[in-house]
Amino acid sequence: MTKLATSLTLAGFALGAGTLTASASSHREAPAIAEDQYADNTDVYAFISPNNPANLVIVANYVPLLLPASGPNFYKFSDTARYEVHIDNDGDAVPDVAYRWTFRSQRKNGATFLYNTGPVDSITSQNLNVTQTYRLEKVNERTGQITTIMDNAPVAPWNVGKRSFANYEQVALQAVTTAHGVTAFAGPRDEPFFVDLHVFDLLGVAGAHTTDGVNVMSLVLEVPITDVAKGGARPAAGAAGKDSVVGIYASASRPRVRFLRGERDWDHYGGFVQVSRLGWPLINEVIIPLQDKDKFNRTSPKNDVANFGQYILDPEVPKLLNLVLHANCAPTPAGGRTDIVGLLSPSGTKAADLLRINISQGQTNADSHFPNGRALTDDVTDTLLTVACNNGSKISDGVDANDKPFTTTFPYLASPTSGNP
């Protein structure tokens, strides 16, 4: 098969009520956010827990394509950003529930440049000099009520290398925290997004695994489905209405005003403003053009049709595939790509960039594949390029799986690559 060319039938890519097996996403996708990597959404995943079908797992990744050997100031979450996962549970593209993370960094010894001053065998080790903790809150986005789920929860440390961590994963898993029925993890993980990024050199791909060996900062949440369902009740098995699905997007926000006063730290004023968001993979990456990418990141999904609907109805990607690779993609029909709009508005919900997943009773992890949620193993790049081309043949970048296997237990993502393996 010629990469990003036509071959194979579209078997398994049912665009109607079935599922699409699909992984790609939103790394450095807009001009402004490319200058603020610590607030850059990269991927969102959502699936029914493989260990408890009454729970929903949400993964929100930030800070893209991180080199493992990046000391002495290793990557972390920003202390001045607000990271959130928003959930719409009634189909109107307006979030009803949010989970919010805020972070605080500490150091034990400011008189050294070292991240750790000796081998680390525990997340509470005195040798772990630089640490970070977080507060996780649940926000009722209709009333503004905020409930603290956990505070001072530990962030997993960076995988500095074998001299610092004889058993890194044993230490990292000590950052898994459970409170009030919610299990959470924050910290570095292996980058689960797999793709040949040579695609941005005029679609010139050859199946290169360009995201192998890099890391990402992950927020992982496992919550009872009843905590996010409308009215606190899981829809009955077979339910097909708007309440049977939830729509999810992740965001990052920055203080509206920041002042740097000489040698002092930043002062912050005026609340927070959203600077990044992501629901579906690839929407802002390749569907939204440069002139509107920053606007997309700063606006809400409820306005997506008015603001960006024309780019969905007449996407640029098929034209580029035809121009560069002679892929024979189907022309845009007279009424526009209503098939893509349909995928963005399942069960009568309002079309928007939300990752939607059926949460009705009887749904299991096996049902959680894009566009019904998104599993870590889903090859979304191939799926969405194939859907965009719309000619009955598969389009592939030649990269079909992650370089590391995912785990079957929380937090599900693979351990981050070591800075000194």
Secondary structure, 3 states (H helix, E strand, C coil): CCCCCCEEECCCECCCCCCECCCCCCCCCCCCHHHCHHHCEEEEEEEECCCCCCEEEEEEEEEEEECCCCCCCCCCCCCCCEEEEEEECCCCCCCCEEEEEEEEEEECCCCCCCCECCCCCCCCCCCECEEEEEEEEEEECCCCCEEEEEEEEECCCCCCCCCCCCCHHHHHHHHCEEECCEEEEEEEEECCCCCCHHHHCCCCCCCCCCCCCCEEEEEEEEEEHHHCCHHHCCCCCCCCCHHHEEEEEEEEEEEEEEEECCCCCEEEEEEEEEEEEECCCCHHHHHCCHHHHHHHHHCCHHHHHHHHHHHHHCCCHHHHHHHHHCCCCCCCCCCCCHHHHHHCCHHHCCCCCCEEEECCCCCCHHHCCCCCCECCCCCHHHHHHHHHHCCCEECCCCCCCCCCCCCCCCCCCCCCCCCCC
